[in-house]
């Protein structure tokens, strides 16, 4: 493309963006400004913690497992943990992996790493040893913070990774390591007894996190995020629902905070707003009800099934949910609809409006749109397909033609592109993927969508081959590569099928080169090498349906996959 063509292309995009901004400004609720508001200015997250520790030292910052940590205590623990990490040799730019469930120690470790200018690498505790080894090696993490139950997996792969130190957190009673610490392992208690450090890294644009996502080909990719991305995400999300530092904010979060969405809800929003994060390690409706009432929680995010479970409880009326004004639902399997909203309003009260959560990606730190304030007449639930609302202040979203890259007319479908202060700076050690998805400041999401006359985004589905199992991302290439290592497997193709309980179920079609192996054997093999939610239904075939250009016809496989899953459910 010539320089003149590039200029013309940019002009077309910007003219389209200007038109969309006018529509979206008119659509946003009156209390939502077009500009982002930062409660304490553009500062790092550890600086926000120190600020709230000075302003409201006794205010609860984190509530988890029966323990309440005030802002003063959180600031002190973060400074001490940072001192402990520094004593282990951690400095700016070093990667610190956190392999923990939702816990206060997870929050402290993340903030301590950021205080040093180090890079936070959240790890999924459900990983198999092979998956753990890949992420530790790819990120180059020098330190891993984990808990005793995961030590066997860590020890089995450690020699093949760059790890220099492992810090062990005794989460709960009976969690001590029965074998005692090994070489290069230390106890969490030793880490946090260091004198609190007084200095703090302040570069908002330095690499601060590697949040791993995946794609339809290859291994998961590390999305590079900065503290500016984190700060903007929280501030823009708060601005989009009319929240400021003067408002009391508390969130119940059982979404894993190693997920970017859990990080946003359980760490970023509370820290930036000086609010309270109430963390649960796993979902339990009875515990959730108690915590919602006891801590006067304002917002939570759960699946539609979670809310239905609460609604079906006989003791619901015994709990005061008068503070819960903004509950968010995620439609992984059961979809949000007006009937679920009505049931919630009737039992909890008209002050509590149950709504769909936001559109977002790991690459954008999530929370790119907001349907808040757009529920009159159940508009947000009745408009088809998924209604995502307007972009949060400071974010631009356009829909372009898949082939030309030019904006399509309002109402037409195409690829969703996102531009915001939170878009990843690129994929870690993957310049090819970076160049493919980040073009002139726009993230090419690979998702289908459309923008309506009001400038609201409608999500039409994934063009990528990602499979969602109860909201967990499963990437076909990971399963294909895992099964492909079996000596009796010739080739593998993985496609999704609808499942009544999981939302989607991966199905692997396999050709064999050996004897004595059947589908059950291969499913057992997959269970040894993949996380449980990634294990596919296996179908053995003689060959694949192919196109004239030599590609597998996955559409035909999807029909066969659905038949295979239906036969088992």
N, C-alpha and C positions, 0 to 999 in steps of 0.2 A: 504494500500500500504506500503510495507516495505521501510526502509530507503534507501536500495540499489536501489529499483525501483523508489523511488522519485528522487534520484540522476540521474538515467538514463533518467528519464522523463525530468528533468531540462536540462540535457546535450543535448537532442534531440531538445528541444525548442530553446536553445541558439545557437546551430549550425544552425538551420533554420533562426533565427534572423540575424546571421552574414551574411548568404547568401543574405537575403533580403536587409540588409544595403548596401552591395556592389552594388546590382542592383539599389537601390534608389539613392545612391550617384552619379552613372553614369547618372541617369535620371534627376536629379535636374538641373535647369538652371545654367549656369556657375557662375552667380552672387550670387547664394544662397549657403552659406557654410553649412557644416554638423553640425556645432555647433551653439548654440544660442548666440546671441549678446545682452547684456543688456546695454542700453544707459547710465545709471547712476549706474550700478552695481546692486547687489542683495539687494535692499532696499525696504522698505514698500511704499505703494502708497502715504500716506501722506508725506513721506520724498521726494518722487518724486515731489509732488506738491510744497513743500517748495524749492526744488532745482530749479525748473523752475521759481518760483517766484523771486529767487535771480538772475538767469541768464537772464530771459526775462520777467521782471515784467509787462510790458505793453502788452504782447502778449495775444490775446483772448484765454481763456481756454474753456468757455462755452457760447454759444449763444442760447438763448431760449426766446420765446415770446417777441421779440423785445428788449431784454436786453442782453448786452455783458458784461461778467464777465472776467476780466483779471486774469492772474495767481497770481498777487499780491493780488487782491481782493478775489480770491478763497481761497488762503492760509489763509488770515485774517478771512474769514467767517467760514472756517473749524475749525480754532483754537477757534473762539468765540462759535460756535455751540458745540464744544467739551466741552468747559467750561460750557455751559448751560446744556448739558446732565449730566456732572459731578455733577452739582448743584442739579439735579433731583435724584442723587444717583447712576448713571450709572458708573460701573467700569469694569475692565477687565473681560471678560467672560460673561457679561450680554448680553441678546439679545435685540436688538433694531429693531422693525418692521417698515418698510416704506411702507405705503399704499397710494402711489401717482402715478399720471401719469408722463410721461417724463417732467422733470422740473429741474431747477437749484437747487431747494431745495432738490430734491431727491439725486443729486450728493453730495451736501454739507453734508447731513445727513449721507450718507454712509461713506464718508471719515472721518467725525467727529467721528463716532462710531469706525472706524478702528484706529484712532489716540489714542483713549482711550484703545485700545485692546479689545473692545466690539465686539459683533457678529452681523453682518448685516443680517436682515431677510426681503427680498423683498416680498411684498404681492401683489397679483393681485387685482387691484381696481374693477374688474368686479365680484368679489366673492359675493355670497349670504351670508346672516348672518351666516348660518350654516357652510359654507366653511371657512369663516373668523374665526369663533370661533374655528374650528378644528386646523387651522394653528397657531393661537395665543396660544392655549393651548398646542399643541404638542411642539412648540418651547420654550414655557415658557417665552415669551417676556414680559418684565416689562414695556417697553415704546413703544408707537405707535405714529408715525408721520403720519397724515392724512390730509384731507381737508374737508371743511364744508359739501359738498354733501354726504359724506360717514358717517357723524356723526350719523344719525339715526340708521344705521346698527351697528356701533360700540357700541352705547349706549345700543342697544337691547341685545347684547351678553356680554357686558363687565363684568357683575357680575359673569359669568361662566368661565372667563379667569383669568390668573395671572396678567393682566395689572394693573399697579400702576399709570401710567401717560399717558395722551393723549395730544400730541402737535398738534395744528391746524394751517395749512398753508393756508392763504387766496389767493388761486391761481386765479388771475384775478379779474376784477371789479365785484361787486355784489356777491362776494364769502364769505362775512362775515357770521358768524353763527347768524341767526335772533333771536335765543333763548338765545344767550350769552353763555359763558363758563359754563360748569357744574363742579361738584366736580372732582378734579384730572385732570382737563383740563387746558392747558395754551396755550398762543398764540406764534406762531413762532417768532414774533418780540421780545418777552421777552426772548426767548432762545438765540438769536444771539446778544444781547447787553452785554453779559458777556465779561469780559476782556479776551483777547486771551491767551490760555495756551501755555506754552513753551515746555513742555515735550511731548514725543511721544513714544507710544509702538513700539518696534522694533523687536519683535519675529515673524519672517516670518512663523514659523511653528505652531503658535497657531491657534485655531479655529477662523475664521474670518467671515464666512458666512454660512447660511443654505439656500441653493437653493432647493426649493421643486420641486420634480418630482413625478411621479406616476408609477404604475405597473398594471398588469392585475388582481392582487388580492389585497385587502386591500385598505387602504387610501394612499394618497400621502406621499412620504418619503422625509425627509430633507437630502440632500447631503451636507456633511461636507466639506467645502473648506477653505483653508488657503490663506494668502496673497502670499505665495510662488506659489501656484497654479495660482492665478490671474496674478502675475508678469510674470511667465513663459508663460502663455497663450498669453499675449500681445506681449512679446518679441519674442516668437517662431513664432507667426503669422506675425509679422513685418519682421523677418529674412527670412521667407519663400517667401516673395515677394520682397526681396532685399532692404528693407527700413531700414534706420538708423536715429539717432537723427539729422543728418545733413540735412535730407530731410524735406521739408515742408509737414506736414500732417494735413489734416482736413477731418472730416467725417460727412455726413448728416445721422442722425439716427432718424427714426420714429418707428423702431421696439421698442416695450415696453422695457424699461431698467430694468423692474422687471423680464424679461426673461433673461436667461444667455447669449443668443446671442446678445440681445440688450445691456446688460452690457458690453460685450466685445467690441462692436463697438462704443458705445456711452460714455463709461467711461474708460475702461482699456487701450485700444490702444491710445486714445488721451493723457491720463495722462502719460503713460510710454514714449511716444514719444515727449512729450512737444508740442502736437498739439492742434487743436481746435475741439471741439464737437459742432456740430450744431444740436440741438434737436428740433423735432416736436412732439407735443402731439398726433397728428393723421395725417393720410395720406391726402394730398391734392396736386394734380399734379401742379397746378398753384403756390402755395406757395413753393413747392419743387424746381421748376424751378428758381424762384426768389432767393431762398437761395443758390442754387448750384452756380449761377452766382455771386451773391453779395459777397459770402465768399470764392470763389475760391476753392470749395470743390474737394478733390482728389478722395474720394471713398464714395459709399453709398451701401446699401443693401435693395433690395425690391423684391416683387414678380414679376414674368414675366408680370402679368397684369398691375402693376405699370408702367413698362417701356413702355408697349404698349400704355398706357394712355398718357404718355409724348409724344410718337411718333405721336399720333393722334392730338396733339394740333397745332393749326394754328400759335401760337406765339413762337414755339420752336426756330425758327431761330433768334428771337429777343434777345435770352439769350446766353451769352458767357459761353460755357461749355468746354473751352479749358483746364481747370485744371482737369477735370473729366476723369482721365486716367484709373481708376480701378473700374468701376461699377460692383456690384455683384448681381446676380439674384438667387431667391429661387423658385424652381418649386413645389409649393403647388398644384395648379390645372392645369393651363396651363404650359406646359413643355418648357424649354429652347431648342431651336433648331437653326440650322445654318441660317434659314430664319429670325428669330428674330434678331440674331446677325448682319446679313447683313443689315437689315433695320436700326438698330441702327448706324452702321458704316456709312451708306450712309447719314443719316441725321445729326449725331453729329460730325463725323469725324473719320479718321483711328487711331487717337491717343487714342481713347476711346474704349477699348476692353471689350465688355459685356461678362461676364463669369458666370458659375455656382459657387455658394458659396461652403463652405467646409462641410465635414462630421464631426459630433461631437455630443456629448450627454451632458446633464446637469452634469452627473457624471464625465465627463472629462473637464468641463469648456468650452466645444466645441472647434472648430477650430483645429481638430486633423490632418487634411490633407489639402493640397493645390494643386489645378490644375493650379496655376499661371505659365505662361511660357510654358504650354503644349498644346497650342491651334493651333499649326501649322496644316493647312489642316482641321481645325475643328475637330481634333482628339478627343478633350474632349467632344464634343457633339455627335459625330457619333458612338463612341464605346458604345456597349451595354453590360449590362444595365448602370445604372448611374455611370459615371466616376468621381471619387473623387480625383484623383491625388496621389501624394506621401505623406507619413506622414511628418508633419512639423519637423524640426530639433529637436532631443532629444526625439521624440516619436517613439515607436515601435508598429507595428500592425501585428498580425498574424491571419491566418484563420485556425481553427481546426475542426476536426471531432466532430459532435454533441455528439456522443456516447463515443468515446475513449478519447477525449481531445487532441489527437495528431495532429500535423500540417498536413494539407493535401498538396498535390503537387501543385505547381504553376499552376494556371488555374482552379483548382477544387474549389467547393463552400463548405462552412461550416459556423461555427460561428465566428464572428469578435471578437477578443480580443485586448484590448488596454493597453499599459503600458506607462506611461509618468509621468513627475514631476507634472502634474495637475490632476491626477486621485484622486477622492474623498478618504478621509481617512476612509470613512464608512458612513452608514446611521444613522442619529440621533436617539438614543434610539431604534435601531432595529438591534441587533446583528445577528439575524437569516438571514435577508436579506443581511447584510454585509458579512457574512460567505459564503453565496450562490454565490454572484456576484464578490467578491474580493478574488482571490485565488493566492497565491504566487506572489503578486504584479501585477497581471493581472486582468483587468476588463472584465468580461464576459458580453458582451453587449446584447445578445439575438437577435442580428441582423444577417441576412444572408449576405455573401459577398464572394468575391474571389480576389486574388491578381494575376496580370498578369506577364508576363515575365520581364517587366520593374520595377516590385515592386509597381505598382499603384493599389490602392484599387478600387474595383467596388462594389457598394452597391446594393444588390439584394432584399431588402425588410425586413420588420420586422417579426420576428417569434413571438414576443409578440403580444398581441391583442390590442395594442394601436390604437386608431382611431384619424386621423388628420382631423380637420374641419377648413379649411382655415389656416392651419399651427398650430392651437391650439391643444394641446394634450387633448384627451378625453379618460378616462379610464373606461372600461365597469363596473368594480366593483363599481365605484362611482354612476353610474346611477342605477345599479341593487340594491344597498343598499338604494338609495333614493326612488325608486318606491316600494321597498319591505316594506317600512314603511306604505304604504297605507293599511288600514284594509281590503280592498276587494281583495288585491293582494296575490296570493298564491306563485308563483315563477316567477322569471325573468331571461332572458338570453339576453344579448346585443351583437350584431355583427355589423360590418360595411357594408355599401353599397356605391357604387360609386355614386357621385352626380356631375352634370355638373357645378355647381357654387361653391360648397363648397369643392370639392375634395372627401370628404367622409361624410357620414351622419350616425349617430348611429341609429340603429333600435332595439327597445326593444320588445321581444316576452314575453307575460305575460299570465299566467293562473290565473283565478279568483276563489275566495272562497266566494264571496258575489254577490248580485244582484244589479241592478240599476247603474252599472258602465260600461262605454264603453271606447274605445280608446281615444276619444276626451277629456273625463273627466280626464283620466290619463295623457295625454299630458299637460293639463292645470295644473294638480297637479305637474308634473315635472317642469314646468316653474316657479312655486312658490318656488322650493327648489334647483334648479340648475341654473348656469349661462346660458344665452340664447343659447350660442353655443353648450352646452351639451344636450339640450332638444332633446329627441329622437322622431322618428316616432314610435308610439306604434301599435303593432299588437296583438290582443287577440287570443289565441289558446286554444284548449282543453287540449293538452298535447304536449310534446316535443319528437322529434325523439331521441332515446337513443341507446348507444352502449351496447354490452353484458356485459360490466363492470360497467354499470350504469352511464355513462357520456353522456352529451348532444352532439349530432352530430351537431356541430356549422357550419360545411361545408354545411349541408343541410339547416340550417337556413339562411346562407348567400345567398343562391339562392332565398329563399322566401323573404328575406330582399330587394334584388335588385328589385324584382317584385313590392314590396310595394312602394319603392321609385320611380321607373319608372312610376308608376301609378299616382304619384303626380307631376311629372315634365314634 
